[in-house]
Amino acid sequence: MAKKKGLGRGLSALMADVAEAPVEAVEAKGETAKRLDQSAPIEKIIPNPDQPRQTFADDDLRDLANSIREKGVIQPLIVRPVGEKFQIVAGERRWRAAQQAQLHELPIVVRELDGAEVLEIAIIENIQRADLNAIEEALGYRQLMDKFGHTQEKMAEALGKSRSHIANLLRLLSLPDGVQTFLRDGKLSAGHARALITASKPEDLAKKVIAGGLSVRQTEMLVKNEGKEAAPKPKTAKSPMARDADTVALEGDLSAALGMKVQLNHPSGAASGSITINYSSLDQLDDLCMVLTKPQSG
């Protein structure tokens, strides 16, 4: 059986020889394939059309361009040969800023990488950026899971993140697009958004949170009290649902498998019903989300 592919080498591994070996040492060993002073004309460097990050803030690029005019490009771009040109694997922001700074050549490190490796590294580079919003980071994790089959545990280990951090961010992707937009635009924090996940009308509550400038704790209380303003409906006596032995046994099997209390509501003779899973801690919720979002093999 083929061994499951792990996370790619990542930026730190790709740059290892840059960090560890000065130019003189490399030249002394005659390792011309890893020369650190290699450069290329800026017009021969092209962006990756599949770059996951499509938005580059103008203010940030101007600041970086000013720094480049003063100090030059300190960290080389990682590229791969494509015909007579070099396609950017990591460093498109530096390339864009260098154009603004009107540089004619840029330092590069050339790597032989296939398309899948380039995409994986581009996603990892974006995740490791400090200025990503929570939705962008969550989408990066989702891409790594969907395209490469990586688990939350594997990503946590390789990227130096906690599994709960990754799981919490992935849950944000279940929010409506409107709430995700508020989060992207900085109108809501990740803490606010997490509190809205269990709301029945998260977008309506999000607007209230923004309008009122509510704290995360206040948002949690708002979600907890959602719907309590409506007049209570009179309680009507309900006859207990008949539960056969097979349903009870299946509940027991599911509860044992998940380590959580499971309740099946399946009316006798019906073809449909509902299932309720009760978790007692955030760790259990993380485990449940991992089970439900685990990519199917095959």
TAJO-V126172 format. One record per residue. N is the residue number from 1. RES is the residue in three letters. OMEGA is omega in radians with two decimals (none if undefined). NEAR is the number of other ideal C-beta (glycine too) atoms within 10 Angstrom. Layout:
N	RES	OMEGA	NEAR
N	RES	OMEGA	NEAR
This chain:
1	MET	-3.12	3
2	ALA	-3.14	4
3	LYS	-3.09	5
4	LYS	-3.09	11
5	LYS	3.11	11
6	GLY	3.09	11
7	LEU	3.14	17
8	GLY	-3.05	21
9	ARG	3.11	17
10	GLY	-3.05	18
11	LEU	-3.08	18
12	SER	3.13	11
13	ALA	3.14	11
14	LEU	-3.09	20
15	MET	-3.03	16
16	ALA	-3.10	12
17	ASP	3.09	13
18	VAL	-3.09	17
19	ALA	-2.96	9
20	GLU	-3.01	8
21	ALA	3.06	16
22	PRO	-3.07	11
23	VAL	-3.08	11
24	GLU	-3.11	9
25	ALA	-3.14	11
26	VAL	-3.14	18
27	GLU	-3.13	14
28	ALA	-3.14	10
29	LYS	3.14	10
30	GLY	-3.11	7
31	GLU	-3.08	12
32	THR	-3.12	9
33	ALA	-3.11	8
34	LYS	3.14	13
35	ARG	-3.09	13
36	LEU	-3.09	16
37	ASP	3.13	9
38	GLN	3.12	14
39	SER	-3.14	16
40	ALA	3.05	17
41	PRO	-3.04	12
42	ILE	-3.13	14
43	GLU	3.10	10
44	LYS	3.12	14
45	ILE	-3.08	22
46	ILE	3.13	15
47	PRO	3.08	12
48	ASN	-3.11	20
49	PRO	3.13	6
50	ASP	3.12	11
51	GLN	-3.12	16
52	PRO	-3.11	16
53	ARG	-3.09	16
54	GLN	-3.07	5
55	THR	3.10	6
56	PHE	-3.06	12
57	ALA	-3.11	10
58	ASP	-3.12	8
59	ASP	3.13	7
60	ASP	3.13	13
61	LEU	3.10	17
62	ARG	3.13	13
63	ASP	-3.14	12
64	LEU	3.11	19
65	ALA	3.10	19
66	ASN	3.11	13
67	SER	-3.14	14
68	ILE	3.10	20
69	ARG	-3.08	14
70	GLU	-3.00	8
71	LYS	-3.08	8
72	GLY	3.11	12
73	VAL	-3.03	21
74	ILE	-3.11	9
75	GLN	-3.11	14
76	PRO	3.04	21
77	LEU	3.01	23
78	ILE	-3.07	22
79	VAL	3.00	27
80	ARG	-3.12	19
81	PRO	3.05	12
82	VAL	-3.04	10
83	GLY	3.13	8
84	GLU	-3.11	6
85	LYS	3.13	13
86	PHE	3.12	20
87	GLN	-3.08	18
88	ILE	3.00	23
89	VAL	3.10	25
90	ALA	3.09	25
91	GLY	-3.10	24
92	GLU	3.13	19
93	ARG	3.09	18
94	ARG	3.14	23
95	TRP	3.13	19
96	ARG	-3.14	17
97	ALA	3.12	23
98	ALA	3.07	23
99	GLN	3.09	16
100	GLN	-3.14	15
101	ALA	3.09	19
102	GLN	3.01	10
103	LEU	-3.13	19
104	HIS	3.12	9
105	GLU	3.12	14
106	LEU	3.05	24
107	PRO	-3.11	18
108	ILE	2.94	22
109	VAL	-3.05	20
110	VAL	3.11	18
111	ARG	3.05	16
112	GLU	-3.08	7
113	LEU	3.07	20
114	ASP	-3.06	9
115	GLY	-3.12	11
116	ALA	3.12	12
117	GLU	3.13	16
118	VAL	-3.14	22
119	LEU	-3.12	21
120	GLU	-3.14	22
121	ILE	3.12	24
122	ALA	3.11	22
123	ILE	-3.13	23
124	ILE	3.13	23
125	GLU	-3.14	22
126	ASN	-3.13	18
127	ILE	-3.08	23
128	GLN	3.12	17
129	ARG	-3.08	12
130	ALA	-3.02	4
131	ASP	3.09	7
132	LEU	2.97	15
133	ASN	-3.01	16
134	ALA	-3.13	20
135	ILE	3.11	20
136	GLU	3.13	18
137	GLU	3.13	21
138	ALA	3.12	24
139	LEU	3.07	21
140	GLY	3.10	24
141	TYR	-3.13	23
142	ARG	3.09	15
143	GLN	3.14	18
144	LEU	3.13	25
145	MET	-3.05	19
146	ASP	-3.04	11
147	LYS	-3.02	13
148	PHE	3.08	19
149	GLY	-3.13	14
150	HIS	3.10	23
151	THR	3.09	17
152	GLN	-3.13	23
153	GLU	-3.12	11
154	LYS	3.12	17
155	MET	3.14	21
156	ALA	-3.12	18
157	GLU	-3.05	13
158	ALA	-3.05	16
159	LEU	3.11	18
160	GLY	3.11	9
161	LYS	3.04	17
162	SER	3.13	11
163	ARG	3.13	18
164	SER	3.10	14
165	HIS	-3.14	15
166	ILE	-3.12	24
167	ALA	3.13	21
168	ASN	3.13	21
169	LEU	3.13	23
170	LEU	3.13	20
171	ARG	3.14	18
172	LEU	-3.11	20
173	LEU	3.07	14
174	SER	3.14	11
175	LEU	3.09	23
176	PRO	-3.11	14
177	ASP	-3.13	9
178	GLY	3.13	13
179	VAL	3.10	26
180	GLN	3.10	22
181	THR	3.08	15
182	PHE	-3.13	24
183	LEU	3.10	23
184	ARG	-3.07	15
185	ASP	3.12	10
186	GLY	3.13	8
187	LYS	3.06	14
188	LEU	3.03	26
189	SER	3.10	17
190	ALA	3.10	18
191	GLY	3.08	14
192	HIS	-3.09	22
193	ALA	3.12	26
194	ARG	-3.14	19
195	ALA	-3.08	26
196	LEU	-3.06	26
197	ILE	-3.07	14
198	THR	-3.12	12
199	ALA	3.10	19
200	SER	3.09	9
201	LYS	-3.02	13
202	PRO	-3.09	22
203	GLU	3.10	16
204	ASP	3.14	15
205	LEU	3.12	20
206	ALA	3.12	27
207	LYS	3.09	15
208	LYS	3.14	12
209	VAL	-3.12	26
210	ILE	-3.11	14
211	ALA	-3.09	8
212	GLY	-3.11	11
213	GLY	-3.04	7
214	LEU	3.05	18
215	SER	3.11	14
216	VAL	3.14	16
217	ARG	3.10	10
218	GLN	3.09	15
219	THR	3.10	24
220	GLU	3.11	17
221	MET	3.12	13
222	LEU	3.12	18
223	VAL	-3.13	18
224	LYS	-3.09	11
225	ASN	-3.10	9
226	GLU	3.07	17
227	GLY	-3.11	8
228	LYS	3.13	7
229	GLU	-3.12	6
230	ALA	-3.13	7
231	ALA	-3.11	5
232	PRO	3.11	6
233	LYS	3.12	6
234	PRO	-3.12	5
235	LYS	3.09	6
236	THR	-3.12	5
237	ALA	3.13	4
238	LYS	3.07	6
239	SER	-3.13	5
240	PRO	3.14	5
241	MET	3.12	11
242	ALA	-3.09	10
243	ARG	-3.13	14
244	ASP	-3.07	10
245	ALA	-3.14	7
246	ASP	3.12	10
247	THR	3.13	17
248	VAL	-3.14	10
249	ALA	3.13	10
250	LEU	3.06	15
251	GLU	3.14	18
252	GLY	3.14	11
253	ASP	-3.14	10
254	LEU	3.12	16
255	SER	3.14	15
256	ALA	-3.11	10
257	ALA	-3.09	10
258	LEU	-3.06	16
259	GLY	-3.14	11
260	MET	-3.14	17
261	LYS	-3.13	13
262	VAL	3.11	17
263	GLN	3.11	14
264	LEU	3.04	15
265	ASN	-3.05	13
266	HIS	-3.14	19
267	PRO	-3.11	10
268	SER	3.11	9
269	GLY	-3.11	6
270	ALA	3.11	8
271	ALA	-3.11	6
272	SER	3.13	7
273	GLY	3.14	11
274	SER	3.13	8
275	ILE	3.13	12
276	THR	3.11	10
277	ILE	-3.12	15
278	ASN	3.06	11
279	TYR	-3.06	16
280	SER	-3.14	10
281	SER	3.10	9
282	LEU	3.09	11
283	ASP	3.09	12
284	GLN	3.10	15
285	LEU	3.09	17
286	ASP	-3.13	20
287	ASP	3.14	17
288	LEU	3.12	16
289	CYS	3.13	17
290	MET	3.14	16
291	VAL	-3.07	10
292	LEU	-3.08	8
293	THR	-3.11	16
294	LYS	-3.14	12
295	PRO	3.12	12
296	GLN	3.10	5
297	SER	3.09	6
298	GLY	none	3
